[in-house]
């Protein structure tokens, strides 16, 4: 997940991701967009989630869609 400090949507997305990966056995990493200039193109879309290196969602994370992507 690409996010930033103080972002309430990031907090919501993180909670969804943590819940789903706890069920699926997957893991996730979080990257602070403000510490990585190469991610600046996503600045208006945070939080941005990726599954297997491909952009999956932005702004909000749909729990069912994420679960399906991780199981597929």
mmCIF file of the N, C-alpha and C atoms, coordinates in Angstrom:
data_MODEL
# 
_entry.id   MODEL 
# 
loop_
_atom_site.group_PDB 
_atom_site.id 
_atom_site.type_symbol 
_atom_site.label_atom_id 
_atom_site.label_alt_id 
_atom_site.label_comp_id 
_atom_site.label_asym_id 
_atom_site.label_entity_id 
_atom_site.label_seq_id 
_atom_site.pdbx_PDB_ins_code 
_atom_site.Cartn_x 
_atom_site.Cartn_y 
_atom_site.Cartn_z 
_atom_site.occupancy 
_atom_site.B_iso_or_equiv 
_atom_site.pdbx_formal_charge 
_atom_site.auth_seq_id 
_atom_site.auth_comp_id 
_atom_site.auth_asym_id 
_atom_site.auth_atom_id 
_atom_site.pdbx_PDB_model_num 
ATOM 1   N N  . UNK A 1 1  ? 0.839   -1.167  0.000   1.00 0.00 ? 1  UNK A N  1 
ATOM 2   C CA . UNK A 1 1  ? 0.000   0.000   0.000   1.00 0.00 ? 1  UNK A CA 1 
ATOM 3   C C  . UNK A 1 1  ? 0.885   1.232   0.000   1.00 0.00 ? 1  UNK A C  1 
ATOM 4   N N  . UNK A 1 2  ? 0.532   2.181   -0.813  1.00 0.00 ? 2  UNK A N  1 
ATOM 5   C CA . UNK A 1 2  ? 1.196   3.477   -0.831  1.00 0.00 ? 2  UNK A CA 1 
ATOM 6   C C  . UNK A 1 2  ? 0.261   4.460   -0.133  1.00 0.00 ? 2  UNK A C  1 
ATOM 7   N N  . UNK A 1 3  ? 0.743   5.105   0.902   1.00 0.00 ? 3  UNK A N  1 
ATOM 8   C CA . UNK A 1 3  ? -0.085  6.029   1.654   1.00 0.00 ? 3  UNK A CA 1 
ATOM 9   C C  . UNK A 1 3  ? 0.739   7.162   2.220   1.00 0.00 ? 3  UNK A C  1 
ATOM 10  N N  . UNK A 1 4  ? 0.120   7.876   3.148   1.00 0.00 ? 4  UNK A N  1 
ATOM 11  C CA . UNK A 1 4  ? 0.839   8.970   3.805   1.00 0.00 ? 4  UNK A CA 1 
ATOM 12  C C  . UNK A 1 4  ? 0.299   9.142   5.221   1.00 0.00 ? 4  UNK A C  1 
ATOM 13  N N  . UNK A 1 5  ? 1.124   9.726   6.050   1.00 0.00 ? 5  UNK A N  1 
ATOM 14  C CA . UNK A 1 5  ? 0.738   9.995   7.435   1.00 0.00 ? 5  UNK A CA 1 
ATOM 15  C C  . UNK A 1 5  ? -0.412  10.993  7.466   1.00 0.00 ? 5  UNK A C  1 
ATOM 16  N N  . UNK A 1 6  ? -1.341  10.791  8.399   1.00 0.00 ? 6  UNK A N  1 
ATOM 17  C CA . UNK A 1 6  ? -2.451  11.702  8.569   1.00 0.00 ? 6  UNK A CA 1 
ATOM 18  C C  . UNK A 1 6  ? -3.568  11.539  7.564   1.00 0.00 ? 6  UNK A C  1 
ATOM 19  N N  . UNK A 1 7  ? -3.545  10.475  6.801   1.00 0.00 ? 7  UNK A N  1 
ATOM 20  C CA . UNK A 1 7  ? -4.541  10.222  5.761   1.00 0.00 ? 7  UNK A CA 1 
ATOM 21  C C  . UNK A 1 7  ? -5.601  9.263   6.320   1.00 0.00 ? 7  UNK A C  1 
ATOM 22  N N  . UNK A 1 8  ? -6.826  9.769   6.507   1.00 0.00 ? 8  UNK A N  1 
ATOM 23  C CA . UNK A 1 8  ? -7.864  8.910   7.088   1.00 0.00 ? 8  UNK A CA 1 
ATOM 24  C C  . UNK A 1 8  ? -8.261  7.778   6.142   1.00 0.00 ? 8  UNK A C  1 
ATOM 25  N N  . UNK A 1 9  ? -8.208  8.003   4.835   1.00 0.00 ? 9  UNK A N  1 
ATOM 26  C CA . UNK A 1 9  ? -8.495  6.914   3.896   1.00 0.00 ? 9  UNK A CA 1 
ATOM 27  C C  . UNK A 1 9  ? -7.420  5.832   3.975   1.00 0.00 ? 9  UNK A C  1 
ATOM 28  N N  . UNK A 1 10 ? -6.189  6.246   4.235   1.00 0.00 ? 10 UNK A N  1 
ATOM 29  C CA . UNK A 1 10 ? -5.094  5.279   4.400   1.00 0.00 ? 10 UNK A CA 1 
ATOM 30  C C  . UNK A 1 10 ? -5.330  4.424   5.643   1.00 0.00 ? 10 UNK A C  1 
ATOM 31  N N  . UNK A 1 11 ? -5.801  5.051   6.705   1.00 0.00 ? 11 UNK A N  1 
ATOM 32  C CA . UNK A 1 11 ? -6.104  4.311   7.934   1.00 0.00 ? 11 UNK A CA 1 
ATOM 33  C C  . UNK A 1 11 ? -7.197  3.272   7.676   1.00 0.00 ? 11 UNK A C  1 
ATOM 34  N N  . UNK A 1 12 ? -8.228  3.676   6.952   1.00 0.00 ? 12 UNK A N  1 
ATOM 35  C CA . UNK A 1 12 ? -9.314  2.748   6.623   1.00 0.00 ? 12 UNK A CA 1 
ATOM 36  C C  . UNK A 1 12 ? -8.819  1.618   5.722   1.00 0.00 ? 12 UNK A C  1 
ATOM 37  N N  . UNK A 1 13 ? -8.036  1.962   4.719   1.00 0.00 ? 13 UNK A N  1 
ATOM 38  C CA . UNK A 1 13 ? -7.510  0.948   3.800   1.00 0.00 ? 13 UNK A CA 1 
ATOM 39  C C  . UNK A 1 13 ? -6.614  -0.039  4.532   1.00 0.00 ? 13 UNK A C  1 
ATOM 40  N N  . UNK A 1 14 ? -5.759  0.482   5.408   1.00 0.00 ? 14 UNK A N  1 
ATOM 41  C CA . UNK A 1 14 ? -4.848  -0.380  6.178   1.00 0.00 ? 14 UNK A CA 1 
ATOM 42  C C  . UNK A 1 14 ? -5.631  -1.391  7.002   1.00 0.00 ? 14 UNK A C  1 
ATOM 43  N N  . UNK A 1 15 ? -6.707  -0.956  7.631   1.00 0.00 ? 15 UNK A N  1 
ATOM 44  C CA . UNK A 1 15 ? -7.521  -1.863  8.443   1.00 0.00 ? 15 UNK A CA 1 
ATOM 45  C C  . UNK A 1 15 ? -8.126  -2.977  7.584   1.00 0.00 ? 15 UNK A C  1 
ATOM 46  N N  . UNK A 1 16 ? -8.624  -2.621  6.420   1.00 0.00 ? 16 UNK A N  1 
ATOM 47  C CA . UNK A 1 16 ? -9.189  -3.628  5.504   1.00 0.00 ? 16 UNK A CA 1 
ATOM 48  C C  . UNK A 1 16 ? -8.106  -4.602  5.061   1.00 0.00 ? 16 UNK A C  1 
ATOM 49  N N  . UNK A 1 17 ? -6.969  -4.069  4.653   1.00 0.00 ? 17 UNK A N  1 
ATOM 50  C CA . UNK A 1 17 ? -5.872  -4.924  4.174   1.00 0.00 ? 17 UNK A CA 1 
ATOM 51  C C  . UNK A 1 17 ? -5.405  -5.860  5.288   1.00 0.00 ? 17 UNK A C  1 
ATOM 52  N N  . UNK A 1 18 ? -5.225  -5.339  6.478   1.00 0.00 ? 18 UNK A N  1 
ATOM 53  C CA . UNK A 1 18 ? -4.777  -6.177  7.594   1.00 0.00 ? 18 UNK A CA 1 
ATOM 54  C C  . UNK A 1 18 ? -5.768  -7.296  7.876   1.00 0.00 ? 18 UNK A C  1 
ATOM 55  N N  . UNK A 1 19 ? -7.044  -6.986  7.816   1.00 0.00 ? 19 UNK A N  1 
ATOM 56  C CA . UNK A 1 19 ? -8.078  -8.000  8.054   1.00 0.00 ? 19 UNK A CA 1 
ATOM 57  C C  . UNK A 1 19 ? -8.027  -9.088  6.987   1.00 0.00 ? 19 UNK A C  1 
ATOM 58  N N  . UNK A 1 20 ? -7.907  -8.685  5.731   1.00 0.00 ? 20 UNK A N  1 
ATOM 59  C CA . UNK A 1 20 ? -7.903  -9.660  4.628   1.00 0.00 ? 20 UNK A CA 1 
ATOM 60  C C  . UNK A 1 20 ? -6.646  -10.509 4.654   1.00 0.00 ? 20 UNK A C  1 
ATOM 61  N N  . UNK A 1 21 ? -5.479  -9.902  4.833   1.00 0.00 ? 21 UNK A N  1 
ATOM 62  C CA . UNK A 1 21 ? -4.252  -10.714 4.810   1.00 0.00 ? 21 UNK A CA 1 
ATOM 63  C C  . UNK A 1 21 ? -4.165  -11.636 6.025   1.00 0.00 ? 21 UNK A C  1 
ATOM 64  N N  . UNK A 1 22 ? -4.812  -11.264 7.116   1.00 0.00 ? 22 UNK A N  1 
ATOM 65  C CA . UNK A 1 22 ? -4.853  -12.164 8.275   1.00 0.00 ? 22 UNK A CA 1 
ATOM 66  C C  . UNK A 1 22 ? -5.634  -13.429 7.923   1.00 0.00 ? 22 UNK A C  1 
ATOM 67  N N  . UNK A 1 23 ? -6.644  -13.284 7.087   1.00 0.00 ? 23 UNK A N  1 
ATOM 68  C CA . UNK A 1 23 ? -7.440  -14.439 6.662   1.00 0.00 ? 23 UNK A CA 1 
ATOM 69  C C  . UNK A 1 23 ? -6.739  -15.262 5.585   1.00 0.00 ? 23 UNK A C  1 
ATOM 70  N N  . UNK A 1 24 ? -6.083  -14.594 4.653   1.00 0.00 ? 24 UNK A N  1 
ATOM 71  C CA . UNK A 1 24 ? -5.505  -15.296 3.500   1.00 0.00 ? 24 UNK A CA 1 
ATOM 72  C C  . UNK A 1 24 ? -4.090  -15.803 3.741   1.00 0.00 ? 24 UNK A C  1 
ATOM 73  N N  . UNK A 1 25 ? -3.433  -15.277 4.784   1.00 0.00 ? 25 UNK A N  1 
ATOM 74  C CA . UNK A 1 25 ? -2.057  -15.680 5.058   1.00 0.00 ? 25 UNK A CA 1 
ATOM 75  C C  . UNK A 1 25 ? -1.045  -14.893 4.248   1.00 0.00 ? 25 UNK A C  1 
ATOM 76  N N  . UNK A 1 26 ? -1.507  -13.921 3.489   1.00 0.00 ? 26 UNK A N  1 
ATOM 77  C CA . UNK A 1 26 ? -0.599  -13.060 2.733   1.00 0.00 ? 26 UNK A CA 1 
ATOM 78  C C  . UNK A 1 26 ? -0.020  -12.009 3.665   1.00 0.00 ? 26 UNK A C  1 
ATOM 79  N N  . UNK A 1 27 ? 0.891   -11.216 3.150   1.00 0.00 ? 27 UNK A N  1 
ATOM 80  C CA . UNK A 1 27 ? 1.416   -10.103 3.918   1.00 0.00 ? 27 UNK A CA 1 
ATOM 81  C C  . UNK A 1 27 ? 1.374   -8.856  3.050   1.00 0.00 ? 27 UNK A C  1 
ATOM 82  N N  . UNK A 1 28 ? 1.659   -7.728  3.659   1.00 0.00 ? 28 UNK A N  1 
ATOM 83  C CA . UNK A 1 28 ? 1.693   -6.502  2.885   1.00 0.00 ? 28 UNK A CA 1 
ATOM 84  C C  . UNK A 1 28 ? 2.730   -5.560  3.455   1.00 0.00 ? 28 UNK A C  1 
ATOM 85  N N  . UNK A 1 29 ? 3.147   -4.648  2.604   1.00 0.00 ? 29 UNK A N  1 
ATOM 86  C CA . UNK A 1 29 ? 4.093   -3.612  3.008   1.00 0.00 ? 29 UNK A CA 1 
ATOM 87  C C  . UNK A 1 29 ? 3.445   -2.268  2.735   1.00 0.00 ? 29 UNK A C  1 
ATOM 88  N N  . UNK A 1 30 ? 3.816   -1.300  3.542   1.00 0.00 ? 30 UNK A N  1 
ATOM 89  C CA . UNK A 1 30 ? 3.301   0.048   3.353   1.00 0.00 ? 30 UNK A CA 1 
ATOM 90  C C  . UNK A 1 30 ? 4.465   0.982   3.062   1.00 0.00 ? 30 UNK A C  1 
ATOM 91  N N  . UNK A 1 31 ? 4.271   1.844   2.075   1.00 0.00 ? 31 UNK A N  1 
ATOM 92  C CA . UNK A 1 31 ? 5.299   2.793   1.676   1.00 0.00 ? 31 UNK A CA 1 
ATOM 93  C C  . UNK A 1 31 ? 4.729   4.201   1.824   1.00 0.00 ? 31 UNK A C  1 
ATOM 94  N N  . UNK A 1 32 ? 5.499   5.088   2.429   1.00 0.00 ? 32 UNK A N  1 
ATOM 95  C CA . UNK A 1 32 ? 5.096   6.481   2.599   1.00 0.00 ? 32 UNK A CA 1 
ATOM 96  C C  . UNK A 1 32 ? 5.406   7.236   1.310   1.00 0.00 ? 32 UNK A C  1 
ATOM 97  N N  . UNK A 1 33 ? 4.367   7.685   0.649   1.00 0.00 ? 33 UNK A N  1 
ATOM 98  C CA . UNK A 1 33 ? 4.528   8.364   -0.637  1.00 0.00 ? 33 UNK A CA 1 
ATOM 99  C C  . UNK A 1 33 ? 5.378   9.620   -0.517  1.00 0.00 ? 33 UNK A C  1 
ATOM 100 N N  . UNK A 1 34 ? 5.317   10.292  0.608   1.00 0.00 ? 34 UNK A N  1 
ATOM 101 C CA . UNK A 1 34 ? 6.058   11.534  0.779   1.00 0.00 ? 34 UNK A CA 1 
ATOM 102 C C  . UNK A 1 34 ? 7.554   11.305  0.969   1.00 0.00 ? 34 UNK A C  1 
ATOM 103 N N  . UNK A 1 35 ? 7.967   10.056  1.127   1.00 0.00 ? 35 UNK A N  1 
ATOM 104 C CA . UNK A 1 35 ? 9.386   9.722   1.265   1.00 0.00 ? 35 UNK A CA 1 
ATOM 105 C C  . UNK A 1 35 ? 9.974   9.141   -0.014  1.00 0.00 ? 35 UNK A C  1 
ATOM 106 N N  . UNK A 1 36 ? 9.154   9.045   -1.055  1.00 0.00 ? 36 UNK A N  1 
ATOM 107 C CA . UNK A 1 36 ? 9.601   8.423   -2.307  1.00 0.00 ? 36 UNK A CA 1 
ATOM 108 C C  . UNK A 1 36 ? 9.157   9.270   -3.499  1.00 0.00 ? 36 UNK A C  1 
ATOM 109 N N  . UNK A 1 37 ? 10.068  10.074  -4.009  1.00 0.00 ? 37 UNK A N  1 
ATOM 110 C CA . UNK A 1 37 ? 9.753   10.945  -5.147  1.00 0.00 ? 37 UNK A CA 1 
ATOM 111 C C  . UNK A 1 37 ? 9.252   10.171  -6.358  1.00 0.00 ? 37 UNK A C  1 
ATOM 112 N N  . UNK A 1 38 ? 9.718   8.951   -6.532  1.00 0.00 ? 38 UNK A N  1 
ATOM 113 C CA . UNK A 1 38 ? 9.329   8.157   -7.691  1.00 0.00 ? 38 UNK A CA 1 
ATOM 114 C C  . UNK A 1 38 ? 7.854   7.743   -7.657  1.00 0.00 ? 38 UNK A C  1 
ATOM 115 N N  . UNK A 1 39 ? 7.180   7.941   -6.535  1.00 0.00 ? 39 UNK A N  1 
ATOM 116 C CA . UNK A 1 39 ? 5.765   7.597   -6.415  1.00 0.00 ? 39 UNK A CA 1 
ATOM 117 C C  . UNK A 1 39 ? 4.857   8.818   -6.521  1.00 0.00 ? 39 UNK A C  1 
ATOM 118 N N  . UNK A 1 40 ? 5.421   9.968   -6.845  1.00 0.00 ? 40 UNK A N  1 
ATOM 119 C CA . UNK A 1 40 ? 4.667   11.227  -6.870  1.00 0.00 ? 40 UNK A CA 1 
ATOM 120 C C  . UNK A 1 40 ? 3.446   11.164  -7.780  1.00 0.00 ? 40 UNK A C  1 
ATOM 121 N N  . UNK A 1 41 ? 3.471   10.334  -8.802  1.00 0.00 ? 41 UNK A N  1 
ATOM 122 C CA . UNK A 1 41 ? 2.325   10.260  -9.723  1.00 0.00 ? 41 UNK A CA 1 
ATOM 123 C C  . UNK A 1 41 ? 1.055   9.757   -9.026  1.00 0.00 ? 41 UNK A C  1 
ATOM 124 N N  . UNK A 1 42 ? 1.207   9.134   -7.855  1.00 0.00 ? 42 UNK A N  1 
ATOM 125 C CA . UNK A 1 42 ? 0.057   8.622   -7.114  1.00 0.00 ? 42 UNK A CA 1 
ATOM 126 C C  . UNK A 1 42 ? -0.437  9.577   -6.024  1.00 0.00 ? 42 UNK A C  1 
ATOM 127 N N  . UNK A 1 43 ? 0.147   10.752  -5.932  1.00 0.00 ? 43 UNK A N  1 
ATOM 128 C CA . UNK A 1 43 ? -0.128  11.637  -4.803  1.00 0.00 ? 43 UNK A CA 1 
ATOM 129 C C  . UNK A 1 43 ? -1.604  11.983  -4.618  1.00 0.00 ? 43 UNK A C  1 
ATOM 130 N N  . UNK A 1 44 ? -2.364  12.076  -5.690  1.00 0.00 ? 44 UNK A N  1 
ATOM 131 C CA . UNK A 1 44 ? -3.786  12.403  -5.586  1.00 0.00 ? 44 UNK A CA 1 
ATOM 132 C C  . UNK A 1 44 ? -4.678  11.174  -5.453  1.00 0.00 ? 44 UNK A C  1 
ATOM 133 N N  . UNK A 1 45 ? -4.074  9.995   -5.391  1.00 0.00 ? 45 UNK A N  1 
ATOM 134 C CA . UNK A 1 45 ? -4.845  8.752   -5.352  1.00 0.00 ? 45 UNK A CA 1 
ATOM 135 C C  . UNK A 1 45 ? -4.659  7.960   -4.071  1.00 0.00 ? 45 UNK A C  1 
ATOM 136 N N  . UNK A 1 46 ? -3.851  8.442   -3.136  1.00 0.00 ? 46 UNK A N  1 
ATOM 137 C CA . UNK A 1 46 ? -3.586  7.655   -1.935  1.00 0.00 ? 46 UNK A CA 1 
ATOM 138 C C  . UNK A 1 46 ? -4.856  7.426   -1.130  1.00 0.00 ? 46 UNK A C  1 
ATOM 139 N N  . UNK A 1 47 ? -4.971  6.275   -0.538  1.00 0.00 ? 47 UNK A N  1 
ATOM 140 C CA . UNK A 1 47 ? -4.047  5.161   -0.611  1.00 0.00 ? 47 UNK A CA 1 
ATOM 141 C C  . UNK A 1 47 ? -4.187  4.411   -1.934  1.00 0.00 ? 47 UNK A C  1 
ATOM 142 N N  . UNK A 1 48 ? -3.071  3.891   -2.391  1.00 0.00 ? 48 UNK A N  1 
ATOM 143 C CA . UNK A 1 48 ? -3.043  3.080   -3.602  1.00 0.00 ? 48 UNK A CA 1 
ATOM 144 C C  . UNK A 1 48 ? -2.591  1.690   -3.189  1.00 0.00 ? 48 UNK A C  1 
ATOM 145 N N  . UNK A 1 49 ? -3.334  0.687   -3.607  1.00 0.00 ? 49 UNK A N  1 
ATOM 146 C CA . UNK A 1 49 ? -2.946  -0.688  -3.278  1.00 0.00 ? 49 UNK A CA 1 
ATOM 147 C C  . UNK A 1 49 ? -2.482  -1.399  -4.531  1.00 0.00 ? 49 UNK A C  1 
ATOM 148 N N  . UNK A 1 50 ? -1.563  -2.308  -4.325  1.00 0.00 ? 50 UNK A N  1 
ATOM 149 C CA . UNK A 1 50 ? -1.000  -3.121  -5.400  1.00 0.00 ? 50 UNK A CA 1 
ATOM 150 C C  . UNK A 1 50 ? -1.108  -4.580  -4.997  1.00 0.00 ? 50 UNK A C  1 
ATOM 151 N N  . UNK A 1 51 ? -1.385  -5.428  -5.959  1.00 0.00 ? 51 UNK A N  1 
ATOM 152 C CA . UNK A 1 51 ? -1.375  -6.873  -5.753  1.00 0.00 ? 51 UNK A CA 1 
ATOM 153 C C  . UNK A 1 51 ? -0.434  -7.444  -6.803  1.00 0.00 ? 51 UNK A C  1 
ATOM 154 N N  . UNK A 1 52 ? 0.570   -8.151  -6.348  1.00 0.00 ? 52 UNK A N  1 
ATOM 155 C CA . UNK A 1 52 ? 1.573   -8.738  -7.236  1.00 0.00 ? 52 UNK A CA 1 
ATOM 156 C C  . UNK A 1 52 ? 2.182   -7.703  -8.168  1.00 0.00 ? 52 UNK A C  1 
ATOM 157 N N  . UNK A 1 53 ? 2.455   -6.513  -7.619  1.00 0.00 ? 53 UNK A N  1 
ATOM 158 C CA . UNK A 1 53 ? 3.133   -5.478  -8.379  1.00 0.00 ? 53 UNK A CA 1 
ATOM 159 C C  . UNK A 1 53 ? 2.263   -4.670  -9.326  1.00 0.00 ? 53 UNK A C  1 
ATOM 160 N N  . UNK A 1 54 ? 0.989   -4.986  -9.383  1.00 0.00 ? 54 UNK A N  1 
ATOM 161 C CA . UNK A 1 54 ? 0.074   -4.264  -10.265 1.00 0.00 ? 54 UNK A CA 1 
ATOM 162 C C  . UNK A 1 54 ? -0.914  -3.451  -9.432  1.00 0.00 ? 54 UNK A C  1 
ATOM 163 N N  . UNK A 1 55 ? -1.206  -2.236  -9.895  1.00 0.00 ? 55 UNK A N  1 
ATOM 164 C CA . UNK A 1 55 ? -2.144  -1.394  -9.163  1.00 0.00 ? 55 UNK A CA 1 
ATOM 165 C C  . UNK A 1 55 ? -3.495  -2.078  -9.088  1.00 0.00 ? 55 UNK A C  1 
ATOM 166 N N  . UNK A 1 56 ? -4.042  -2.121  -7.884  1.00 0.00 ? 56 UNK A N  1 
ATOM 167 C CA . UNK A 1 56 ? -5.299  -2.818  -7.642  1.00 0.00 ? 56 UNK A CA 1 
ATOM 168 C C  . UNK A 1 56 ? -6.439  -1.839  -7.369  1.00 0.00 ? 56 UNK A C  1 
ATOM 169 N N  . UNK A 1 57 ? -6.259  -0.931  -6.447  1.00 0.00 ? 57 UNK A N  1 
ATOM 170 C CA . UNK A 1 57 ? -7.283  0.037   -6.061  1.00 0.00 ? 57 UNK A CA 1 
ATOM 171 C C  . UNK A 1 57 ? -6.626  1.345   -5.675  1.00 0.00 ? 57 UNK A C  1 
ATOM 172 N N  . UNK A 1 58 ? -7.439  2.382   -5.579  1.00 0.00 ? 58 UNK A N  1 
ATOM 173 C CA . UNK A 1 58 ? -6.997  3.638   -4.995  1.00 0.00 ? 58 UNK A CA 1 
ATOM 174 C C  . UNK A 1 58 ? -8.173  4.279   -4.272  1.00 0.00 ? 58 UNK A C  1 
ATOM 175 N N  . UNK A 1 59 ? -7.861  5.153   -3.346  1.00 0.00 ? 59 UNK A N  1 
ATOM 176 C CA . UNK A 1 59 ? -8.787  5.830   -2.436  1.00 0.00 ? 59 UNK A CA 1 
ATOM 177 C C  . UNK A 1 59 ? -9.430  4.881   -1.437  1.00 0.00 ? 59 UNK A C  1 
ATOM 178 N N  . UNK A 1 60 ? -10.090 3.861   -1.898  1.00 0.00 ? 60 UNK A N  1 
ATOM 179 C CA . UNK A 1 60 ? -10.756 2.910   -0.992  1.00 0.00 ? 60 UNK A CA 1 
ATOM 180 C C  . UNK A 1 60 ? -10.387 1.483   -1.404  1.00 0.00 ? 60 UNK A C  1 
ATOM 181 N N  . UNK A 1 61 ? -10.425 0.590   -0.432  1.00 0.00 ? 61 UNK A N  1 
ATOM 182 C CA . UNK A 1 61 ? -10.138 -0.817  -0.705  1.00 0.00 ? 61 UNK A CA 1 
ATOM 183 C C  . UNK A 1 61 ? -11.418 -1.609  -0.485  1.00 0.00 ? 61 UNK A C  1 
ATOM 184 N N  . UNK A 1 62 ? -11.860 -2.286  -1.520  1.00 0.00 ? 62 UNK A N  1 
ATOM 185 C CA . UNK A 1 62 ? -13.027 -3.151  -1.416  1.00 0.00 ? 62 UNK A CA 1 
ATOM 186 C C  . UNK A 1 62 ? -12.558 -4.496  -0.879  1.00 0.00 ? 62 UNK A C  1 
ATOM 187 N N  . UNK A 1 63 ? -13.058 -4.867  0.288   1.00 0.00 ? 63 UNK A N  1 
ATOM 188 C CA . UNK A 1 63 ? -12.587 -6.069  0.969   1.00 0.00 ? 63 UNK A CA 1 
ATOM 189 C C  . UNK A 1 63 ? -12.772 -7.330  0.123   1.00 0.00 ? 63 UNK A C  1 
ATOM 190 N N  . UNK A 1 64 ? -13.946 -7.508  -0.455  1.00 0.00 ? 64 UNK A N  1 
ATOM 191 C CA . UNK A 1 64 ? -14.210 -8.695  -1.265  1.00 0.00 ? 64 UNK A CA 1 
ATOM 192 C C  . UNK A 1 64 ? -13.347 -8.750  -2.516  1.00 0.00 ? 64 UNK A C  1 
ATOM 193 N N  . UNK A 1 65 ? -13.168 -7.613  -3.147  1.00 0.00 ? 65 UNK A N  1 
ATOM 194 C CA . UNK A 1 65 ? -12.344 -7.558  -4.362  1.00 0.00 ? 65 UNK A CA 1 
ATOM 195 C C  . UNK A 1 65 ? -10.885 -7.864  -4.046  1.00 0.00 ? 65 UNK A C  1 
ATOM 196 N N  . UNK A 1 66 ? -10.401 -7.348  -2.919  1.00 0.00 ? 66 UNK A N  1 
ATOM 197 C CA . UNK A 1 66 ? -9.022  -7.627  -2.514  1.00 0.00 ? 66 UNK A CA 1 
ATOM 198 C C  . UNK A 1 66 ? -8.857  -9.114  -2.184  1.00 0.00 ? 66 UNK A C  1 
ATOM 199 N N  . UNK A 1 67 ? -9.802  -9.663  -1.450  1.00 0.00 ? 67 UNK A N  1 
ATOM 200 C CA . UNK A 1 67 ? -9.733  -11.074 -1.102  1.00 0.00 ? 67 UNK A CA 1 
ATOM 201 C C  . UNK A 1 67 ? -9.687  -11.935 -2.360  1.00 0.00 ? 67 UNK A C  1 
ATOM 202 N N  . UNK A 1 68 ? -10.528 -11.630 -3.330  1.00 0.00 ? 68 UNK A N  1 
ATOM 203 C CA . UNK A 1 68 ? -10.554 -12.381 -4.595  1.00 0.00 ? 68 UNK A CA 1 
ATOM 204 C C  . UNK A 1 68 ? -9.233  -12.260 -5.340  1.00 0.00 ? 68 UNK A C  1 
ATOM 205 N N  . UNK A 1 69 ? -8.671  -11.066 -5.360  1.00 0.00 ? 69 UNK A N  1 
ATOM 206 C CA . UNK A 1 69 ? -7.393  -10.855 -6.056  1.00 0.00 ? 69 UNK A CA 1 
ATOM 207 C C  . UNK A 1 69 ? -6.273  -11.648 -5.405  1.00 0.00 ? 69 UNK A C  1 
ATOM 208 N N  . UNK A 1 70 ? -6.279  -11.737 -4.090  1.00 0.00 ? 70 UNK A N  1 
ATOM 209 C CA . UNK A 1 70 ? -5.217  -12.463 -3.393  1.00 0.00 ? 70 UNK A CA 1 
ATOM 210 C C  . UNK A 1 70 ? -5.398  -13.975 -3.523  1.00 0.00 ? 70 UNK A C  1 
ATOM 211 N N  . UNK A 1 71 ? -6.611  -14.427 -3.647  1.00 0.00 ? 71 UNK A N  1 
ATOM 212 C CA . UNK A 1 71 ? -6.846  -15.858 -3.776  1.00 0.00 ? 71 UNK A CA 1 
ATOM 213 C C  . UNK A 1 71 ? -6.740  -16.329 -5.224  1.00 0.00 ? 71 UNK A C  1 
ATOM 214 N N  . UNK A 1 72 ? -6.820  -15.403 -6.161  1.00 0.00 ? 72 UNK A N  1 
ATOM 215 C CA . UNK A 1 72 ? -6.807  -15.751 -7.585  1.00 0.00 ? 72 UNK A CA 1 
ATOM 216 C C  . UNK A 1 72 ? -5.451  -15.873 -8.085  1.00 0.00 ? 72 UNK A C  1 
# 
